[in-house]
Amino acid sequence: MTEHADIQRLNSNQVMSAATIHNQTVYLSGQVPDSTSLDIGGQTREVLMKIDQLLKLAGTDKSRLLSAQLFVKNLEDFQAVNALWIEWLEGCGTPARATIQADLVNPAWLIEIAVIAALP
């Protein structure tokens, strides 16, 4: 693997890095829930908490989000996800966002979220 001094990778394995930092920008891989027994609300809260933790590890936070992609298994969950998203971003600017219905890799996952944020 080629490393570059201007690119920082966090929580990496052979497949991906949880976060990659370059040019004052943090790119998070798609975050998924660990607790697949939870409903859409529980899974969404867990994913948002993981995003908060990774952004903190990278030196930024959700107030600096630039872009978000939400992959939702069931479109019936769209309103519930939106309500939690709005609550989570309260007091922060809203990023550019796409919401996509998707068959996720693990059939028990109801949501996956990937974000891009600026460093301070």
C-alpha positions in Angstrom: 0.0 0.0 0.0 1.4 3.4 -0.9 1.2 6.0 1.8 1.2 9.7 1.2 2.2 12.2 3.9 -0.7 14.5 2.9 -3.4 11.8 3.4 -4.3 10.5 6.8 -6.3 7.4 7.3 -8.1 6.4 10.5 -9.4 3.0 11.6 -8.1 1.3 8.5 -8.3 -2.4 7.5 -7.6 -4.3 4.2 -10.9 -3.1 2.7 -11.3 0.5 3.8 -10.6 3.3 6.2 -13.4 4.6 8.5 -12.1 8.1 7.8 -9.7 9.6 5.3 -8.4 13.2 5.7 -7.0 15.3 2.9 -6.9 19.0 2.1 -8.7 20.0 5.3 -11.5 17.6 4.4 -12.7 14.5 6.3 -14.3 11.7 4.3 -16.2 9.1 6.3 -17.0 5.7 4.9 -20.6 4.5 5.2 -21.4 4.0 8.9 -23.8 1.1 9.7 -25.4 0.0 13.0 -23.8 -2.7 15.2 -27.1 -3.6 16.8 -29.1 -5.1 14.0 -32.0 -6.0 16.3 -32.9 -2.3 16.7 -35.7 -0.6 14.7 -34.9 2.2 12.3 -34.9 4.8 15.1 -32.4 2.8 17.2 -30.2 2.0 14.2 -30.2 5.6 13.0 -29.3 7.0 16.5 -26.4 4.4 16.7 -25.1 5.4 13.3 -25.3 9.2 14.1 -23.4 8.5 17.3 -20.7 6.7 15.4 -20.4 9.6 13.0 -20.0 12.0 15.9 -17.2 9.8 17.3 -15.4 9.5 14.0 -15.6 13.2 13.3 -14.3 14.0 16.8 -11.4 11.5 16.2 -10.6 13.4 12.9 -10.7 16.8 14.7 -14.0 18.2 13.5 -17.8 17.8 14.2 -21.2 17.7 12.6 -21.4 21.5 12.5 -18.8 21.4 9.7 -20.6 18.8 7.5 -20.4 19.5 3.8 -22.3 16.5 2.3 -24.2 13.5 3.4 -25.5 10.4 1.7 -28.2 8.4 3.5 -28.9 4.9 2.3 -32.3 3.7 3.6 -33.5 0.1 3.1 -37.2 0.9 3.4 -38.7 4.2 2.0 -41.4 3.9 4.7 -38.7 4.9 7.2 -37.8 8.1 5.4 -39.9 10.4 7.7 -38.6 8.8 10.9 -35.0 9.1 9.6 -35.6 12.8 8.7 -37.0 13.6 12.1 -33.9 12.1 13.8 -31.6 13.8 11.3 -33.2 17.2 12.0 -32.9 16.6 15.8 -29.3 15.6 15.4 -28.4 18.6 13.4 -30.2 21.1 15.6 -28.2 24.3 15.8 -25.9 23.3 12.9 -26.0 24.2 9.2 -27.5 21.5 7.0 -25.1 19.8 4.5 -25.9 19.0 0.9 -27.7 15.6 1.1 -28.9 12.7 -0.9 -31.2 10.0 0.4 -31.2 6.7 -1.6 -33.2 3.6 -1.2 -30.8 0.7 -1.2 -30.4 -3.0 -0.5 -27.7 -2.9 2.0 -24.9 -5.5 2.3 -26.3 -6.9 5.5 -30.1 -7.5 5.2 -30.5 -6.6 8.9 -29.1 -3.1 8.3 -31.9 -0.5 7.8 -29.6 2.5 7.3 -26.1 3.5 6.2 -24.8 7.0 6.3 -21.6 8.5 4.7 -20.6 12.1 5.3 -17.9 14.6 4.3 -16.9 17.4 6.7 -14.4 20.3 6.7 -11.7 20.5 9.4 -11.7 23.8 11.4 
